[in-house]
Amino acid sequence: MGGRGLFCAEGIGIRGIMVIMLGVTVTLIRYGVLVEGKLFSKQKILEAERQLNQLRRPAVKTIQSEDGDIIDCIDIYKQPAFDHPALRNHTIQMAPTYDTTKETKTMKKMDRWKKRNEEQSPITVKQTWHKSGSCPQGTIPVRRIQKKELLRASSVKDYGRKKHSSTFPRHVSQLSDNKTVYLQRANHSKAILFTEGYRYNGAKGDIKVYNPSVELDDEYSTSQVCLINGAYYDFESVESGWAVNPSVYGDRQTRFFVYWTVDGSQKTGCFDLTCPGFVQTSHEIALGAAIHPISVPHGLPYQIIVYIYKDPVTSNWWVQYGERINIGYWPPELFVLLSYHATSVEWGGEVYSSRVGTTPHTRTDMGSGHFAESSVWGTSGVIKRIRVHENSPGLKFPDIVNTLMDEFNCYDVKYLSDYVEDPEFYYGGPGRNYMYRLCYIIKQMGKGLCCGEVIRLRGMKMMVIMLGVTVTLIRCGVLVEGDLFSKQKILEVERKLTQLRRPAVKTIQSEDGDIIDCIDIYKQPAFGHPALRNHTIQMAPTYDATKETKTMGKMDRWKKRNEEQSPTTVKQTWHNSGSCPQGTIPVRRIRKKELLRASSVKDHGRKKHSSTLSRHVSEFSDNKTVNLQRANHSKAILFTDGYRYNGAKGDIKVYNPAVELDDEYSTSQVCLINGAYYDFESVESGWAVNPSVYGDRQTRFFVYWTVDGSKKTGCFDLTCPGFVQTSHEIALGAAIYPISVPNGLPYQIIVYIYKDPVTSNWWVQYGEKINVGYWPPELFVALSYHATSAEWGGEVYSSRVGTTPHTKTDMGSGHFADSVWGTSGAIRRIRIHENSPGLKFPDIVTTLMDEFNCYNVRYLSDYVEDPEFYYGGPGRNYMCP
């Protein structure tokens, strides 16, 4: 066998293949090449060599580090960055346009003391290769990528890139009562502190350095500072910190890294210089090189100081190591959204493994491998001196922060703000341990249920019941208007009605079939909420919102007078049959049959929650692939974000869209939001056709709220406690008339949601003068301060959204927005209320739609005195099968 170049006792290491016997080994050698005892295909060898030719550059000087790395000092003008198509003619910016060390002097005295102390103390971390030499000026140190590292990568093409995942359920907050575990991204587990809602131009943190155990070669553990802009499914990000990543670096040393992407790591971005993009300027720091010394639990707190910031002149995103070394930057040509600013910042740890969220779980550590509960004893991962750079010249601690973790039993967090001069964030964990349990826990069901009850479990399909079985069901069920319901559901409905209904001072039978109960204002359902037991009603806002609108221009005031006097003003149908006296509020009576036909009595009145979050499609996007913002929800909206919003307003044209099935709905609304996409808080108001809530297909005025993305809180109107009504003129959920028809009179409702500056109550104004009621700040966390985004537009819910065949449920008028001749849904006089006293049109707006072939948008700003937004569509059509 000597002529074959292989000894017969040699083992061949191929994934999934055991030691191969002599006869087969001879055949394999014909098709592969042995590299350090492992067999690789000739094609992969060629791919690796081509990749190395692209990445390697002639070295001015070469340094052999004691840890095994080879550092090539290459000419700064010959670095890999300039292979990126957008950087072919790029001129290197050798230094930032301002001194960041001077900028940090705006920090308080304690920060400056810490800075001096840390620079002089032994906790400052260096790189191992520094012991063996240094690179001269005019060169940059580049860690040489070895052929074996590329060969052992699962994909040579994607070498150096994080593993992309399009699966996005939701985070679990540290303080959440619901301990069911969901992953933010499949195979990725995070434990982070984050802030959002502003325009961020920089972020900084002092990250304690550990050497976490990484179980398998294709797993990694990182700790970093990260700035992000864009949707969760297609985001742009820049980040830096330390990592243990065998698949990129070929060993388990702790290394300093930078990382970037412009599409959520689908096709772009990479660690360090493994792809073109990052322009390095420093001759002192080698990206991807090992760092030392490393912290150990209860030992000295060795750390790296990472600061990512945007140059105000060139818009380059610089990375600073320590307090003085500017390593290099990502040019703005690489990005779209990040060429302006970031919209969120994260600090913390991440573990990647195909066994995250499974059983058995990976044993890969995060941070130190210790949980954050023992944080104050110096054992866990920690980030201190957490800072952001907004539009102001100085660094500061973020105004609002939240802690998030994907697997609280594997990796957890602790945010320490009490008893310390500067808040600190602790995180980490060992991965698999005795506390770990399955990510999805299916509770035992069936006990105490009637045999006629339909039991819904995740992943289970409802079975069709044949006639013989139906006879048995009658024994333990109740027939209501021809439909069979279990006795248990009947009892649940009766308990729910007892909670919602109140004694009526007066009852009005509306001509449209509704019953309106005029109930004592102090006995309304709102006070059933635990946070509002001792609430004192605010009978009116502390200022006149109609006076505030006088800051608008002459055309706005003319429109206001004309619309109040014109027949386009919309009323409610029950007004034809009577009115409620002062001191009462009109409450639409909820019928037993409406609750019985709901899929869940407990969740009646709540929007259908979905933890599956994909992405929007912009009207002007070249990529017309259709993805949904939320599974089963299709939106076509105008939105603005990036500021603190205290109000939003719009004139919404009223239609009666066709809703195909009883469990579907179509709404048009104004909405204010704060919080992360998976767990947001929102208040909204507009009109809806919603058979599952209202029992028919009339167009009705509604308000809606939630504090957790509609998972367990919030509802339409007064179907749950929360909204405090004050008006005796408007009934929430009551039908409105007249209704617009295409090319007819533009009947509309004027909706204004605004925050009272004194009480922080979120008021809803109907028309230009009727304050319907408010949501107290006790209901919220983030919205008790302000909103971070506002939306105007339409939404359709259906289990057949995004599928084939698609639902036929209309949005808006059911006509596409391509025509502006009075046929489609429309919102005009779009206004927001920021910190200034007056209403104004938003500074920046964007149109977004989930399914452009089913429901589309059009934003009209040219040739009109005031921008207008058109939206809608028919759902299923020849373009949307």
ABEGO torsion letter per residue (X at the ends): XAAAGBBAABBBBBBGBBBBBAAAAAAAAAABBBBGGBBBBAAAAAAAAAAAAAABBBBABBBBBAAGBBBBBBBAAABAAAABAAAAABBBBABBABBAAAAAAABBAAAAAAAAAAAABAABBBBAAAAAEBBBBGBBBBBBBBAAAAAABABAAABGBBBBBABBBBBBBAABABABBBBABBGBBBBBBBBBGBBBAEBBBBBBBBBBBBABAABBBBBBBBBBBEBAAABBBBBBEBBBBAAAAGBABBBBBBBBBAAGGAABEBBEAABBGBBBABAABBBGBBBOBBBBBGBBBBBBBBBBBBBAAAGBBBBBBEAABBAEBBBAAABAAAAABBABBBBEBBBBBAABGBOBBBABBBEAGBBAAAAAAGABBBBBGBBBBBABABBBBBABBBBBBABAAABBBBBBABGBABBBBBBEEAEBBAABBBABBBBBBGBGBBAABBBBBBGBBBBBBBAAAAAAAAAABBBBGGBBBBAAAAAAAAAAAAAABBBBABBBBBAAGBBBBBBBAAABAAAABAAAAABBBBABBABBAAAAAAABBAAAAAAAAAAAABAABBBBAAAAAEBBBBGBBBBBBBBAAAAAABABAAABGBBBBBABBBBBBBAABABABBBBABBGBBBBBBBBBGBBBAEBBBBBBBBBBBBABAABBBBBBBBBBBEBAAABBBBBBEBBBBAAAAGBABBBBBBBBBAAGGAABEBBEAABBGBBBABAABBBGBBBOBBBBBGBBBBBBBBBBBBBAAAGBBBBBBEAABBAEBBBAAABAAAAABBABBBBEBBBBBAABGBOBBBABBBEAGBBAABAAGABBBBBGBBBBBABABBBBBABBBBBBABAAABBBBBBABGBABBBBBBEEAEBBAABX
